[in-house]
Structures are given as C-alpha cells and as structure tokens.
Amino acid sequence: MTYFADLSSPQVAALVDGPRVPVLLLPLGAIEPHGPHAPLGTDPLISRGMCERAAERLAADEDVHVLVLPEVPYGVTRFASGFAGGVHIGEETLHSLLVDIGASLIGQRLRRILLVNNHFEPAHLVTLRRAVETLNFAYDGRVALLDLVRRRHAQRLTEEFRSGECHAGRYETSLVLADRPELVDQALMRTLPHVPVSLTAARSASVEGGGGGMDGLAAAPEDGGFRAMGMPEAYCGKPAEATAEEGTETFSTLTDLLVEAIRELAGE
C-alpha cells in the first residue's frame, strides 16, 4: 500500500518492528491563485505527485517502507492577497499543525517523516524549517524537509525554475499538465504573455548561502505580493510554453531528489 490512511491500526503497529525502515512522506503546499489558467491546488498537487511516484519507485525496496500521509494543502500565502481563491493560514497555525502531526507519529515510534513542499513563499519556508527543528530537538524525531530552493537541488531542475520565474509559469504548468491536464485551461494558457518577474531577483542582501540561485527565493520581500512584484494575473514566466512532456521529465527529476532524501533519512 502507498497511502498511510489506507492502513488498518494493526498494520500501522506492525510498521515499527517490520523488516523495512518506515519513512512517511507529508505532501505540503498552499491553496492560492496560479494565473488564470492553472488550479488553485497546483502546489499540493505537485507535492502529492512526487510522493506517489517515489512510493511507487520504492514499493519493492528491501530496506525502506515508504508511505504517503494525507496532505496538508494549506500554507502561508500572503502574496496571494487580493486574488480570489487564496486560503491563507498564519505561521503559528501551520507550525502548530505540523508539530502536532509529527509529534503524534513520533510518539508511535514513527520517527522518520519527510516534508515534501512545493510552495515557496518565504514565510512559509521559514515555518517549515522551524517545524522540522522543533520536531527533531523537542520530540527526538528524525524529520527532514526536501527544500527544493536550496541550490544543490535547484541546479538539477529546469532553467525557468532556476531563474525564479516559476510561479504558474512553464515549470509548474508543465507539472500539472503531466498529472492532471484537465485542470489546465490550455486554450487560455497558450495566449498568456511572458511575465519576466524573477522571484529570486527580489531577494535581500542577506540571502542564506551567499546570494544568488534559488536560495534567493527564501528572502523575497514579505510585504510585496504578486501585484506589487509585477504579476497582475498571479503568474510569472512563460506558461504558454508548458508541455506535459516537460512535466513528466521534471517529475522524474523531482522523484530522483525525493528518493535520495528518503534513503538519506532512512539511514539515520
């Protein structure tokens, strides 16, 4: 089985003492506008797609037992303010929710939990990193975040992702086309002009890791918002160039990154 919630209580109890190390994947994202063409749930859709692919790839693995937890689709999304459909939750709400979920699992000796996130708003990322620290230091967990904006991960992804023009542009729209093409208004998508706004260009001078690259996304201005950044339709990049083929290829790379993170966590 791939999904944690599909198991029975005795099956969960058996995980801890089974022959394989259990690693639980928690898909994360935010419900927010992704242009006029892509679904509000783009971010959790991508996270869920990564988790499902990684669990399938490792289904017969002799060392690791991967299960996908029910996703947490809500996140910190102030950038979406003023657009219909954005559902924002505060930093402390998100932190408390993630810590409660993690502590409950750790208390059942399911200590290895990997957060899989595809919503890159700065305050959201900071909250995820803080939740990981809380679970590891206060609850003795083995919790990690697959942080795609870190340079070592971003350099393996597409040119548009690395450029920072990656909100509902070619990168994200291609991923949705690969998984749920019926959710994309493809006729409208093909008419959308390039919006050359790089989220990384708005970084502060104190970007962790020395500046530049996708690490800069984690320091985009918190008081801006999509409109203030020059994204009047809540997208940047080139969604008109999106293809399912590119999405399939990118999902493969994302799955590679996730499988590597799973194996690293299982070895701790």
Helices and strands as residue ranges (DSSP letters): G 4-6, H 9-16, E 21-28, H 42-57, E 64-68, G 78-80, H 91-106, E 112-117, H 122-138, E 142-146, H 151-154, H 159-163, H 170-179, G 181-183, H 186-189, G 199-202, G 214-219, G 239-241, H 244-266
